[in-house]
Amino acid sequence: MARWGGLDLFGPTYMSAAYRKKGEIFVHVEPSNLWRPDNPMVLRITRLPLIRSFFFWARLLAQVVGSIWTLVFFAGSMAVLWLFVRLMDLGSGMSALGGLFGFFAMFPILPLMAVFFASMKLTSIGRYHGAEHKAVAAYEKYGEVTLENARRSSRVHPRCGTNILSYIILAALIDLLIPGWWYAIAQFILISEAWFIFGQTRASIAIGNFLQRYFTTSEPNRSELEVAVESMKQLLKAEQGEHPAGGKALVRVPARY
């Protein structure tokens, strides 16, 4: 999960949060607070249609809450979206631009996505997002995470959260066709169920790859790539038992860039 100035990586039992500051890379490693069922019966239940959607959104919410900066960004985005819709509603009564304001009030997802895509392509968040993908892909392809292996890997990854973005946009666009407050809740179930059913199809992956390549990731500089590589290395060490069980570790690595 990329963020401003760094990234978070999640393993089966640990998570790492990495950032760069004053010529050094800092990697915080600590046990992950994400619950995973180990009972076979419970695991089967969590994979049932509809029930799996509740676990999907609960897991995503736990990841957001687990990162304070991601939580702040999420809350800020929701506040800005609410304010934007209110302003567009007020402006819809204007004679000249009322129609445009009214359109944006009905479909706030469109300007929100424009701001989101711009922030991903014009700030370090998009580069850290690409670096995150490259580090993960290097481990999956080569079994070892090095700067050179990460550089050779693709910044487009088939399991990226961007791939569900097309379903979110579609659900938001059909909002006007389904009246009633209940759709505001039901659309989350529709999004996740559509993702579970169609997410691994070629068409869905192709759309997700397109969005990643041109809108939500950028080619990282060596600076961002080093942070992702060191974060992945420390996370793998923790998962292999090289950090104290149940403890936390702060690793300081001199940046080579």
Contacts in CASP RR format, 6 or more apart in sequence:
PFRMAT RR
TARGET T0000
AUTHOR 0000-0000-0000
METHOD contacts of the structure
MODEL  1
MARWGGLDLFGPTYMSAAYRKKGEIFVHVEPSNLWRPDNPMVLRITRLPL
IRSFFFWARLLAQVVGSIWTLVFFAGSMAVLWLFVRLMDLGSGMSALGGL
FGFFAMFPILPLMAVFFASMKLTSIGRYHGAEHKAVAAYEKYGEVTLENA
RRSSRVHPRCGTNILSYIILAALIDLLIPGWWYAIAQFILISEAWFIFGQ
TRASIAIGNFLQRYFTTSEPNRSELEVAVESMKQLLKAEQGEHPAGGKAL
VRVPARY
1 7 0 8 1.000
1 8 0 8 1.000
1 9 0 8 1.000
1 10 0 8 1.000
1 63 0 8 1.000
1 67 0 8 1.000
1 70 0 8 1.000
1 132 0 8 1.000
2 125 0 8 1.000
2 126 0 8 1.000
2 128 0 8 1.000
2 129 0 8 1.000
2 130 0 8 1.000
2 131 0 8 1.000
2 132 0 8 1.000
3 67 0 8 1.000
3 69 0 8 1.000
3 70 0 8 1.000
3 73 0 8 1.000
3 125 0 8 1.000
3 128 0 8 1.000
4 69 0 8 1.000
4 73 0 8 1.000
4 123 0 8 1.000
4 124 0 8 1.000
4 125 0 8 1.000
5 19 0 8 1.000
5 20 0 8 1.000
5 124 0 8 1.000
5 125 0 8 1.000
5 128 0 8 1.000
5 227 0 8 1.000
6 17 0 8 1.000
6 18 0 8 1.000
6 19 0 8 1.000
6 20 0 8 1.000
6 124 0 8 1.000
6 128 0 8 1.000
6 224 0 8 1.000
6 227 0 8 1.000
7 17 0 8 1.000
7 18 0 8 1.000
7 128 0 8 1.000
7 129 0 8 1.000
7 131 0 8 1.000
7 132 0 8 1.000
7 227 0 8 1.000
7 228 0 8 1.000
7 231 0 8 1.000
8 15 0 8 1.000
8 16 0 8 1.000
8 17 0 8 1.000
8 18 0 8 1.000
8 63 0 8 1.000
8 67 0 8 1.000
8 70 0 8 1.000
9 15 0 8 1.000
9 16 0 8 1.000
9 18 0 8 1.000
9 132 0 8 1.000
9 135 0 8 1.000
9 136 0 8 1.000
9 231 0 8 1.000
9 232 0 8 1.000
9 235 0 8 1.000
10 32 0 8 1.000
10 34 0 8 1.000
10 63 0 8 1.000
11 32 0 8 1.000
11 235 0 8 1.000
11 239 0 8 1.000
12 32 0 8 1.000
12 36 0 8 1.000
12 239 0 8 1.000
13 31 0 8 1.000
13 32 0 8 1.000
13 238 0 8 1.000
13 239 0 8 1.000
14 29 0 8 1.000
14 30 0 8 1.000
14 31 0 8 1.000
14 32 0 8 1.000
14 235 0 8 1.000
14 238 0 8 1.000
14 239 0 8 1.000
14 243 0 8 1.000
15 29 0 8 1.000
15 30 0 8 1.000
15 31 0 8 1.000
15 32 0 8 1.000
15 34 0 8 1.000
15 235 0 8 1.000
16 27 0 8 1.000
16 28 0 8 1.000
16 29 0 8 1.000
16 231 0 8 1.000
16 232 0 8 1.000
16 234 0 8 1.000
16 235 0 8 1.000
16 238 0 8 1.000
17 27 0 8 1.000
17 28 0 8 1.000
17 67 0 8 1.000
17 231 0 8 1.000
18 25 0 8 1.000
18 26 0 8 1.000
18 27 0 8 1.000
18 28 0 8 1.000
18 227 0 8 1.000
18 228 0 8 1.000
18 230 0 8 1.000
18 231 0 8 1.000
18 234 0 8 1.000
19 25 0 8 1.000
19 26 0 8 1.000
19 227 0 8 1.000
20 26 0 8 1.000
20 223 0 8 1.000
20 226 0 8 1.000
20 227 0 8 1.000
20 255 0 8 1.000
23 254 0 8 1.000
23 255 0 8 1.000
24 252 0 8 1.000
24 253 0 8 1.000
24 254 0 8 1.000
24 255 0 8 1.000
25 226 0 8 1.000
25 227 0 8 1.000
25 230 0 8 1.000
25 252 0 8 1.000
25 253 0 8 1.000
25 254 0 8 1.000
25 255 0 8 1.000
26 250 0 8 1.000
26 251 0 8 1.000
26 252 0 8 1.000
26 253 0 8 1.000
27 230 0 8 1.000
27 231 0 8 1.000
27 234 0 8 1.000
27 250 0 8 1.000
27 251 0 8 1.000
27 253 0 8 1.000
28 248 0 8 1.000
28 249 0 8 1.000
28 250 0 8 1.000
29 234 0 8 1.000
29 235 0 8 1.000
29 237 0 8 1.000
29 238 0 8 1.000
29 243 0 8 1.000
29 248 0 8 1.000
29 249 0 8 1.000
29 250 0 8 1.000
29 251 0 8 1.000
30 247 0 8 1.000
30 248 0 8 1.000
30 249 0 8 1.000
31 246 0 8 1.000
31 247 0 8 1.000
31 248 0 8 1.000
33 62 0 8 1.000
33 66 0 8 1.000
34 59 0 8 1.000
34 62 0 8 1.000
34 63 0 8 1.000
35 62 0 8 1.000
37 43 0 8 1.000
37 46 0 8 1.000
45 51 0 8 1.000
46 52 0 8 1.000
46 55 0 8 1.000
49 193 0 8 1.000
49 196 0 8 1.000
50 189 0 8 1.000
50 193 0 8 1.000
52 192 0 8 1.000
52 196 0 8 1.000
53 188 0 8 1.000
53 189 0 8 1.000
53 192 0 8 1.000
53 193 0 8 1.000
53 196 0 8 1.000
56 192 0 8 1.000
56 195 0 8 1.000
56 196 0 8 1.000
57 188 0 8 1.000
57 192 0 8 1.000
63 70 0 8 1.000
64 70 0 8 1.000
64 71 0 8 1.000
64 74 0 8 1.000
65 71 0 8 1.000
77 112 0 8 1.000
81 108 0 8 1.000
81 112 0 8 1.000
84 104 0 8 1.000
84 108 0 8 1.000
84 111 0 8 1.000
84 112 0 8 1.000
85 105 0 8 1.000
85 108 0 8 1.000
87 101 0 8 1.000
88 101 0 8 1.000
88 102 0 8 1.000
88 104 0 8 1.000
88 105 0 8 1.000
88 108 0 8 1.000
89 101 0 8 1.000
89 102 0 8 1.000
89 105 0 8 1.000
90 101 0 8 1.000
91 97 0 8 1.000
91 98 0 8 1.000
91 101 0 8 1.000
91 102 0 8 1.000
92 98 0 8 1.000
92 99 0 8 1.000
92 101 0 8 1.000
92 102 0 8 1.000
92 105 0 8 1.000
93 101 0 8 1.000
94 101 0 8 1.000
104 110 0 8 1.000
104 111 0 8 1.000
106 176 0 8 1.000
107 172 0 8 1.000
107 173 0 8 1.000
107 175 0 8 1.000
107 176 0 8 1.000
108 172 0 8 1.000
109 168 0 8 1.000
109 169 0 8 1.000
109 172 0 8 1.000
109 173 0 8 1.000
113 169 0 8 1.000
117 215 0 8 1.000
117 216 0 8 1.000
119 125 0 8 1.000
120 126 0 8 1.000
120 129 0 8 1.000
120 215 0 8 1.000
120 216 0 8 1.000
120 217 0 8 1.000
120 218 0 8 1.000
121 215 0 8 1.000
121 218 0 8 1.000
124 224 0 8 1.000
126 216 0 8 1.000
126 217 0 8 1.000
126 218 0 8 1.000
127 218 0 8 1.000
127 219 0 8 1.000
127 220 0 8 1.000
127 221 0 8 1.000
127 224 0 8 1.000
128 220 0 8 1.000
128 224 0 8 1.000
128 227 0 8 1.000
128 228 0 8 1.000
129 155 0 8 1.000
129 216 0 8 1.000
129 217 0 8 1.000
129 218 0 8 1.000
130 155 0 8 1.000
130 217 0 8 1.000
130 218 0 8 1.000
130 219 0 8 1.000
130 220 0 8 1.000
130 224 0 8 1.000
130 228 0 8 1.000
131 150 0 8 1.000
131 155 0 8 1.000
131 220 0 8 1.000
131 224 0 8 1.000
131 225 0 8 1.000
131 227 0 8 1.000
131 228 0 8 1.000
132 228 0 8 1.000
133 153 0 8 1.000
133 154 0 8 1.000
133 155 0 8 1.000
133 156 0 8 1.000
133 157 0 8 1.000
133 160 0 8 1.000
133 212 0 8 1.000
133 217 0 8 1.000
134 150 0 8 1.000
134 151 0 8 1.000
134 153 0 8 1.000
134 154 0 8 1.000
134 155 0 8 1.000
134 220 0 8 1.000
134 225 0 8 1.000
134 228 0 8 1.000
135 145 0 8 1.000
135 150 0 8 1.000
135 153 0 8 1.000
135 225 0 8 1.000
135 228 0 8 1.000
135 229 0 8 1.000
135 231 0 8 1.000
135 232 0 8 1.000
136 157 0 8 1.000
136 232 0 8 1.000
137 150 0 8 1.000
137 153 0 8 1.000
137 154 0 8 1.000
137 157 0 8 1.000
138 144 0 8 1.000
138 145 0 8 1.000
138 146 0 8 1.000
138 149 0 8 1.000
138 150 0 8 1.000
138 152 0 8 1.000
138 153 0 8 1.000
138 229 0 8 1.000
138 232 0 8 1.000
139 145 0 8 1.000
139 232 0 8 1.000
139 236 0 8 1.000
141 149 0 8 1.000
141 153 0 8 1.000
142 149 0 8 1.000
145 229 0 8 1.000
145 232 0 8 1.000
145 233 0 8 1.000
145 236 0 8 1.000
146 229 0 8 1.000
147 222 0 8 1.000
147 225 0 8 1.000
147 226 0 8 1.000
147 229 0 8 1.000
150 225 0 8 1.000
150 228 0 8 1.000
150 229 0 8 1.000
151 225 0 8 1.000
155 212 0 8 1.000
155 213 0 8 1.000
155 217 0 8 1.000
155 218 0 8 1.000
155 219 0 8 1.000
155 220 0 8 1.000
156 209 0 8 1.000
156 212 0 8 1.000
156 213 0 8 1.000
156 217 0 8 1.000
157 212 0 8 1.000
158 205 0 8 1.000
158 209 0 8 1.000
160 208 0 8 1.000
160 212 0 8 1.000
160 216 0 8 1.000
160 217 0 8 1.000
162 208 0 8 1.000
162 211 0 8 1.000
162 212 0 8 1.000
162 215 0 8 1.000
162 216 0 8 1.000
162 217 0 8 1.000
163 195 0 8 1.000
163 199 0 8 1.000
163 204 0 8 1.000
163 205 0 8 1.000
163 207 0 8 1.000
163 208 0 8 1.000
163 209 0 8 1.000
163 211 0 8 1.000
163 212 0 8 1.000
164 191 0 8 1.000
164 192 0 8 1.000
164 195 0 8 1.000
164 199 0 8 1.000
165 208 0 8 1.000
165 211 0 8 1.000
165 216 0 8 1.000
166 204 0 8 1.000
166 207 0 8 1.000
166 208 0 8 1.000
166 211 0 8 1.000
167 191 0 8 1.000
167 194 0 8 1.000
167 195 0 8 1.000
168 191 0 8 1.000
171 187 0 8 1.000
171 190 0 8 1.000
171 191 0 8 1.000
172 187 0 8 1.000
175 183 0 8 1.000
175 187 0 8 1.000
198 204 0 8 1.000
199 205 0 8 1.000
220 228 0 8 1.000
221 257 0 8 1.000
222 257 0 8 1.000
223 255 0 8 1.000
223 257 0 8 1.000
226 255 0 8 1.000
226 256 0 8 1.000
226 257 0 8 1.000
230 251 0 8 1.000
230 253 0 8 1.000
234 249 0 8 1.000
234 251 0 8 1.000
237 243 0 8 1.000
238 249 0 8 1.000
243 249 0 8 1.000
END
